[in-house]
Amino acid sequence: MSIIKTEELAVGYGDKKVVENINIEALKGQFICLLGPNGSGKSTILRSLCGFLAPVGGKIFLKTRDISQIKTNTLAETMAVVLTDRLSPGLMTGFDIAALGRYPHTGFFGKLSQEDIEKTWEALHLVNAQDIAHRFFNELSDGQKQKLLLARALVQEPEVIILDEPTTHLDVRHRMEVMNILNTLTKEKGITVILSLHEIDLALKSCDIAILIKNNKILDYGPPEDIIQEDTMTNLFDIRSAHYNEFLGTVELTNDFPPSTFVVAGGGTGTRIFRALTKKGYGVATGILHENDVDYYIAKTIGTPLVSEMPFRDIREHTVKVAQKQIEQLERVVDTAFPIGSLNKQNIDLILYAVSIGKPVYSLRSRQECEDVYGEQAANVQTFENMNEMLQSFSSPEALTSPAVKATVGV
Ligand SMILES: Nc1ncnc2c1ncn2[C@@H]1O[C@H](COP(=O)(O)OP(=O)(O)OP(=O)(O)O)[C@@H](O)[C@H]1O
């Protein structure tokens, strides 16, 4: 069932159009998220959808009725709004704030009936805010206030809730809680939720429909699984210093330092090392990674040169040679203590090769394990108990190889 529909909607201020040609439809129980850079018009669209801002052009329908023809009180029976504006409610308690949402249902004097009181408590329980109900709103944290504003929206018993950046200022726990509550509302109560968010990964993992906004228009609109590709987020936000991995849902800082360290990784053991080296300014090359390994996805997203092999295949002679060539040109080799199996045992040979040509090898395996794995050559491998200890023993990143090396390893 269609709850909100727009036709050739243009939103903005006065004559100025901020976003135009908006043709979207929100169905019952859908979780819809607006994504876009600062100033792209997310708040302007949300304000228009809830009738606070008159459209510059086109139409908005709330369950087939033109929203401009609906009185505010009638609108409030169907739609609840949680905007970012700070409330200064004087000496009101958490309960009072939540109960404000009953106003479309109370009589002329706004007196709460027993039923209103019960419904307010119900909403407070639903957002897990019953313990702050008797405290003054002004004295609560942003996360606690946000929960009460959600409760206020819920007691309205709306069919649609519109929220502008409901997770701003919240810590990770409250952020997850708010998103969980909203998700439950859509799935269990059939409420349609339309919101804007800045956390890309959270948005894409939670929402049924993403609306991507940039340069005055809707770039794309649909289920994130269908519309988000590898470069979608980097293009949407014009990100230069980082890349978004749609498969893992993470943003990784780009590493474009000249490679100095070859990280022999696998099974996810390389990920935190790639990130740590990137943070400290060391260039990285890595291998030999199977193309279904999490280290492969992270290394690709970070943008490091990498030597890879097809998933579930033995590492071929040729691939080993490519990795050896890279090692020859770099300063050092790191053994991440990757798990060893029949498909990647050549990575052990790779480390032995590095030792044989005199490259410093740094290992995160225990001394005993090194001896088991590298035999006599273990004496030429330095072991470290943890990554930071290992990084401290590296020469400073300024002393790294020249950009020419980067060219030779094929960046
Ligand atoms: N009251 C206003 N009068 C005129 N222009 C406005 C007004 N409010 C916002 N704008 C402009 O409209 C454009 C879109 O702003 P909007 O707040 O909708 O963006 P947003 O995507 O929500 O941004 P953010 O992610 O920073 O919250 C911006 O250029 C902004 O300067």
The ligand as an ORCA input file, in Angstrom:
! r2SCAN-3c Opt
* xyz 0 1
  N      16.092     27.857      5.404
  C      16.827     27.805      4.297
  N      16.772     28.806      3.398
  C      17.497     28.759      2.260
  N      18.319     27.746      1.910
  C      18.421     26.725      2.777
  C      17.683     26.690      4.017
  N      17.987     25.553      4.649
  C      18.876     24.895      3.865
  N      19.145     25.592      2.739
  C      20.022     25.193      1.642
  O      19.473     24.066      0.969
  C      20.501     23.167      0.586
  C      20.199     21.785      1.129
  O      20.250     21.822      2.547
  P      19.791     20.586      3.428
  O      19.859     21.016      4.837
  O      18.505     20.078      2.901
  O      20.928     19.529      3.084
  P      21.272     18.143      3.803
  O      21.480     17.160      2.711
  O      20.227     17.832      4.809
  O      22.649     18.500      4.481
  P      23.361     17.915      5.810
  O      23.807     16.524      5.452
  O      24.506     18.842      5.975
  O      22.358     17.973      6.919
  C      21.815     23.749      1.079
  O      22.431     24.422      0.022
  C      21.376     24.719      2.152
  O      22.263     25.795      2.253
*
